Amino acid sequence: MKIDVKQISKYIWEIPKSGEMLVPGRIYADKELMEHLISDVEKGKEWNALVQVVNVACLPGIQKASIAMADIHPGYGFAIGAIGAFDTETGVISVAGVGFDCNCGVRTLRAQITRDDIKGKEEKLANELFMTIPAGLGSQGQIKLSLSEIDEVLIKGARFVVEHGYGWEEDLTYMEEEGCIKGADPKAVSYEAKQRQFKQIGTLGSGNHYLEVQYVSEIYDDVAAKVYGLFPNQILVSIHCGSRALGHQIGTDYLKILEAASRKYNIPIRERELVCAPFKSEEGKRYFSAINCGINAAFANRQALTHLTRKAFNSALNVDEKSIRTFYDIGHNTAKLEKHKVDGQMKNLIVHRKGATRAFGPGRPEVPDTYKSIGQPVLVGGTMGTCSYILHGTEQGMEEVFGTAVHGAGRVSSREQAKRRWRGTELVKQLQEQGIIIKGHSLPGVAEEAPGAYKDVTRVVDVVHNAGIAKKVVMTKPLISIKG
Amino acid sequence: MPYEFIEHGADVGIRAWGKTIDESFAEGAKALFDIMVDINKVEKQDSVDIKCEARDIPALFVGWLNKLLAQADINGMVFRDFKIAEITQTDDKTYKLSAQAFGERLDRDKHAIKVEAKAATYYGLKFEKKGDDYYLQCVIDI
């Protein structure tokens, strides 16, 4: 198989429109990554990200381009790192564009203390967090819900959790959608999905999910950092998790429903997972509503974990809980209704971001007032042993990529390879020598997430920074990582 | 070689072999729980009935694995052994499965937890016969 790829600029590559493609494919990548992607196609590899970019370009109503970010790797129908924006009148909504964990995302908290303030107390803090944060297979949250309360969570999101005394109104100000997306009808979510949610609010999960205590190690943009309230050596906490089993079940349920819808509305299925329904159809509307429920469940989850983090800090370090403020909360598996300029006109679009972060530029009404002059914070998670970044959205990103940026490093080694190459105990020891404390419930789980199994997050971030679609504000380095 | 794990970029592929289709369904379920716990440490103390349907055999396989994930979650259990009562074709677009899953309440220490599985997906989905053996394959999202 061959896919024609043209280099447009140093970091932008295009797959010209051909065959049944309605728009071109556009990939943000450096040369090495692009060569790797092309060689996967030439070798006819079973898992293939560029083929997925082409497939998405063929879906009805797609606007501008089928886009992929620098952390692109093969996904389910949509590649991970893919963006697909569709006209709400003529376009589709696809279960592959959201996946099995709606609104999986990152919440970052900022404390008013520095690295020096916790020196010598890292182990104590790590133990306290490990005991406080439910994580790993079979863990249960502290909030047990009835069926009617679950419906309320799905409608109200993080607001439900705040109303029950876990956090403050201010937390909501610094979340996408203020922690509560509209248009969530719990009737669109199956009873089975809700049953799986009873005990899972306020749990971290496992896999690549984590809670990490970090410090600001480098500042690239003083003005933006000041507006964001970030300073050198400041302690931050990043929580990476999603909508838990409720989100997994929504994905599973609607994969089946949208597979039938694809046949009903005569939309060719190019890959079995790449199923969709017209956004305006009954099936499309119901799926959109279910996604919104999943988005709210994830917001609620991260809010409950924020509360537990504050408790652990207070207990281990006697830090005032109120001094640990929500910096921002973003999702990277979503399909959202947004207004964007296409061919000079503002249009209503349904924007899918599968493993990609919304990165709105300055002045957009969705960005909190405090940050409006700079643009939306973009939280990019690294791996256990490396670093993470906070960027800001740009006007150029709005124009080129519907206000989107990378979401993380992106895997290079499979979980099986990682387990063969690294042992959990050795990794924990090695990272300890670098001053990073890892607390995990499962050692094989830790090995699968070895830093070496991922692309270099710095290279991935540099692509979007140099391409101008999001700009670096600070780098953070890990001190403590809690894994499932 | 009743089941094996296959390389996949971000997640885990499973391939389940059997002399019959029923057998490869059961082996696939073992592979799924082997991702999550040490299944040799799971005892058969309790069972759950599973029923599902789909338009073809591969989709039925994915449906079966997802039902097991949901039931494990809802009942706080893990499973190690599976008995397929029947797989039947009721019309040209409907295949039905009924089965029993045997296991016990999840004990995070006893069962040496590994990672959670989010869902069985249609990705890399295959259903083939090689020689005398059937195999079913799909990718599990972690």
Chai-1 contact restraints between the chains, C-beta under 6 A:
chainA,res_idxA,chainB,res_idxB,connection_type,confidence,min_distance_angstrom,max_distance_angstrom,comment,restraint_id
A,W47,B,H8,contact,1.0,0.0,6.0,A-B,restraint_1
A,W47,B,G9,contact,1.0,0.0,6.0,A-B,restraint_2
A,H73,B,G9,contact,1.0,0.0,6.0,A-B,restraint_3
A,H73,B,A10,contact,1.0,0.0,6.0,A-B,restraint_4
A,P74,B,G9,contact,1.0,0.0,6.0,A-B,restraint_5
A,Y76,B,T121,contact,1.0,0.0,6.0,A-B,restraint_6
A,Y76,B,Y123,contact,1.0,0.0,6.0,A-B,restraint_7
A,F100,B,K118,contact,1.0,0.0,6.0,A-B,restraint_8
A,F100,B,A119,contact,1.0,0.0,6.0,A-B,restraint_9
A,F100,B,D141,contact,1.0,0.0,6.0,A-B,restraint_10
A,D101,B,K118,contact,1.0,0.0,6.0,A-B,restraint_11
A,G136,B,I113,contact,1.0,0.0,6.0,A-B,restraint_12
A,L137,B,M36,contact,1.0,0.0,6.0,A-B,restraint_13
A,L137,B,I113,contact,1.0,0.0,6.0,A-B,restraint_14
A,L137,B,E116,contact,1.0,0.0,6.0,A-B,restraint_15
A,G138,B,L106,contact,1.0,0.0,6.0,A-B,restraint_16
A,G138,B,R108,contact,1.0,0.0,6.0,A-B,restraint_17
A,E192,B,A70,contact,1.0,0.0,6.0,A-B,restraint_18
A,Q195,B,I74,contact,1.0,0.0,6.0,A-B,restraint_19
A,R196,B,D73,contact,1.0,0.0,6.0,A-B,restraint_20
A,G205,B,E116,contact,1.0,0.0,6.0,A-B,restraint_21
A,S206,B,V115,contact,1.0,0.0,6.0,A-B,restraint_22
A,S206,B,E116,contact,1.0,0.0,6.0,A-B,restraint_23
A,G207,B,V115,contact,1.0,0.0,6.0,A-B,restraint_24
A,G207,B,I142,contact,1.0,0.0,6.0,A-B,restraint_25
A,A245,B,D73,contact,1.0,0.0,6.0,A-B,restraint_26
A,H248,B,K118,contact,1.0,0.0,6.0,A-B,restraint_27
A,H248,B,A119,contact,1.0,0.0,6.0,A-B,restraint_28
A,G251,B,A119,contact,1.0,0.0,6.0,A-B,restraint_29
A,T252,B,N66,contact,1.0,0.0,6.0,A-B,restraint_30
A,T252,B,A119,contact,1.0,0.0,6.0,A-B,restraint_31
A,R272,B,Y122,contact,1.0,0.0,6.0,A-B,restraint_32
A,R272,B,L125,contact,1.0,0.0,6.0,A-B,restraint_33
A,E273,B,Y122,contact,1.0,0.0,6.0,A-B,restraint_34
A,E273,B,Y123,contact,1.0,0.0,6.0,A-B,restraint_35
A,R411,B,G9,contact,1.0,0.0,6.0,A-B,restraint_36
A,R411,B,A10,contact,1.0,0.0,6.0,A-B,restraint_37
A,S414,B,E7,contact,1.0,0.0,6.0,A-B,restraint_38
A,S414,B,H8,contact,1.0,0.0,6.0,A-B,restraint_39
A,R415,B,V12,contact,1.0,0.0,6.0,A-B,restraint_40
A,E416,B,F5,contact,1.0,0.0,6.0,A-B,restraint_41
A,E416,B,E7,contact,1.0,0.0,6.0,A-B,restraint_42
A,S442,B,I113,contact,1.0,0.0,6.0,A-B,restraint_43
A,S442,B,K114,contact,1.0,0.0,6.0,A-B,restraint_44
A,P444,B,K114,contact,1.0,0.0,6.0,A-B,restraint_45
A,G445,B,K114,contact,1.0,0.0,6.0,A-B,restraint_46
A,G445,B,V115,contact,1.0,0.0,6.0,A-B,restraint_47
